[in-house]
Amino acid sequence: MSKRVFFSFYYENDLSRALVVKNNWALKENEESGFINKAEFEGIKRDGEDSIRRWIDKQLAGTSVTVVLIGSETLDSKYVQYEIEQSYERGNAIMALKIGKIKNLSQKTSISQSVVKIVGKKKNGELLWFDEIIDGEYDYIKNDGYNNLEKWIENLDKVKER
């Protein structure tokens, strides 16, 4: 059963790594959201913060799973934090997928940030700790994401207890 999945990532640092994951997901005829080309992104960015948030909200519509692609600075991005907050509020299953070991266009790898991080606030004002809200954590290379990503996403609903 295919799900519509939102992929959250730090555009400036991890686009090439994120595209590896996206292409794997799309090859298997799944639906993804959250990917944008550079020209479109720059246009939305020029229109300001509200425009970016509206674009994110539109992309999240109809999704049940959010996969946060963790690079070296992903959880520091204010847009990724917004995507996580919104995913949490709408009840999406949330997966942390470390992508630092995927080679970028220069054939270099990086580290993947720790998931122990405050990424925002809940509606009641409590701090939103990323490691406390994720329903699964994997490393794309170490855990063979190419062959397992679809299975991990399908299993998220089974372990989700919110």
C-alpha angles and dihedrals in degrees: 000000000000121000131200104244130196114215114206120195143145101268097200096054108024111033096116092048091046090052090058089058093042093051091050090051094045093047087065090055096252126145119246135183134190099059119119134170120245096252093051091045093051090049093052091044091054089056091060142241096311091054092052092049091049090051091050092048091050091050092050092053111110095012124124099181132048118197112197109205104214117213129157097291105014099119091050092063112104090214093052089048090052091049091051093047092050093045090051093048093050091049099246117163106248126213127188110215115185111217103171093108092057109100116243125218089283089054091247129133128209138194124275116233121244114263090222096100140120106243101176143305134297119236089260090058097254117136115264108227111196095212090055096053103042118105094201141005125205141161111231095216102031094045096039098248091179090069100026109039095093092049092048091052093047091051094052093084090054094056098036111114112168 
